């Protein structure tokens, strides 16, 4: 199982790349890698762009077109998957409350036969998302601008296994300095 952490953005609204933001002395990029690894991913790829970051325990994949949006990061990351990869868990660097348990639930759903497993919160699909290798090309083809796998998932609901994660994680993301301040103050 491969983990793919999308961490290439410049954090326009945040004023700096989110990957470098520290919470409790840990950068968000390191936290994301740890979450994926602790959740059952044997290898983690990190897509970088705006900030060149080294991440212990992860392989860095550079997205030179990071300014075009998350879709390009997803494409670059999927293109870097090793041949032996049977499934990938995709997570976003700016969601610090996604937990290893949420990732583990997706991995378990896959082990039980799910081709696509999506974390849900209040019944709504969010991140992280797991999908098998056979869907990589089609997902990459539909990833554009700030759209990642969502377009594909909406066209193929028959393949999606919802995985409730409300009790172990939150999809809340940190987009602005106010979001970050509120997160730190809680």
N, C-alpha and C positions, 0 to 999 in steps of 0.2 A: 504494500500500500504506500503510495507516494502522497506527500502533503505538498500543496502548492500555495504559497503565501504571496498574495499580490501586495507589493509594498513600493511601487514605483512612483507614485504621485508626488507632486510638489506641495500639496496642502495649501492650495491657493487661499481658501477661506481661513485656514488655520494660521497662515503666514509663514509656514515652514513645513518641510517634509514630515509627515506623521510618523514615518518609520523611526525617526530619531527622538521622538518625544519620550520622556522618561516618566514612568509612574512607579513610585516606590523603589526608585533606583534601578529600574529595568526598562530598557528601551522597548517600545511597542513591537519592533521587529523581533527582538529576542523572545519576548513574551509569546508572540504568535508561533515562532518556531518551536518553543517548548510545548505549547498547547497541542500542536499537531503531533509532535513526537510522543508526548505522554498519552495522546489519544489513540496511538497505534500505528502511526505512519513510520515506516522503517527508514525512509529517506525524505528530506524536506528540501524543496527548491524554493528560493526566494527571488521574486522578480523585482529588481531595483531599477531606478531610472534617475529621478531628480537628485537623489543622494547616493553616492557610492558608499555602501556600507559593507563591512565584513561581518559575517554572522557565524560564530562558532557552531559547529554541528549542522550546517546547512550548505547547500550548493547555491551559489549566486548565478542568476541568469539576468543579463542586462537587457533592458528594453530602451533602445535609443529613441523610440517614437513615443515615449511615455506621455508627452504633452497631448497626444491625440485622444487619450482617455483609457479607461480600464480595459476596454475591449482589446486594445493592442497588447496590454500586459498579459491578458489571458491567453491570447494567441501565442505570444513568445514563450510563455510558461508551458503551454501544452506542446509546443514544438520541441521543447527540451526534455520531455518525458523520456525516460529510458525505455528501450524496446521491451524489456520484461515487465513493464508496468501493466498491471491488469485493471487497476482502478486508481482514481486520484480524488483527494479531498481538497477542495478549493476554499480558502479562507481569506479574509481581508484584514490588513494590518490595523485598521482603525476601529476594530471591535474588541476591546479588551475584556469584555465579559463573556466572550465565547470561551467555553471551558473544554478541557480534555475529555470530560464526560460526554459533552455534546458530540465531539468528534468520535469517541468510542461508540456512541449509539449509531452513528452513520456507518461505521465500520462493521458493526454487528448486523445492521440491516443488510449490508452487502453480503456478509457471510451467510445470511439467511436467504439470499437470492435476489435482493434488490439490484437492479441495473443502475438506477438513479435514486439516491436518497437525499432528501432535503430537510434540513432542520426547520421546524415550524415553531412559531410563538403565537399564542392566541389563535391557532389554526391557520396562520398566514405563513407562506414559505419565505424564508430568508436565508442567511448564511450560517454555517458553512454548507456546502453542497458536495456530494460524492457522485461521481459517474464513472462508468466502465469505459475501457479503452475504445470499445466499438462506437462510442458516441463522440469521441474527441474531434474528429474531422468536421462533423456537422456543427458541433458547438463552436468550434473555431471559425467556421465559415460565417456564422451568424453574429459573431462578436464584433461590434463596431462602436466607435465613440465611447460613451460611458455605459454601454450595454455589454454585459458579459454573457452568461449562459441563460439569462432570463427569457430571451426570445425563443430559444429552443425549448426550454421547459414548458412554456405556455402552449407551444404547438404540439407537445407530446405528453399531456397529462396522464395518459395511459401507462407511461413508463415510470412515473414518479411515485416513490414511496415516501409519504410524509412521516417525519420522525419528530414527535413532540419533544421539545427541549426546554419548555417554559420553566420547569422546576430546577434546571441545572445551569442555565445560561441566559444571556440577554443579547439581542442583536443590535442594541444601541451603539451608534457609532459616534466618534469624536470628530466633528467637522470644523468647529470654531473654537477660539480661545474660551468663549463662555461655556461651551460643552465640556472642555477640559477642566475648567475651574469648578464646575458643578460636579464633575466626576471625582475630582480630588477632595472636594468638601463633603462628600457623602459619608 
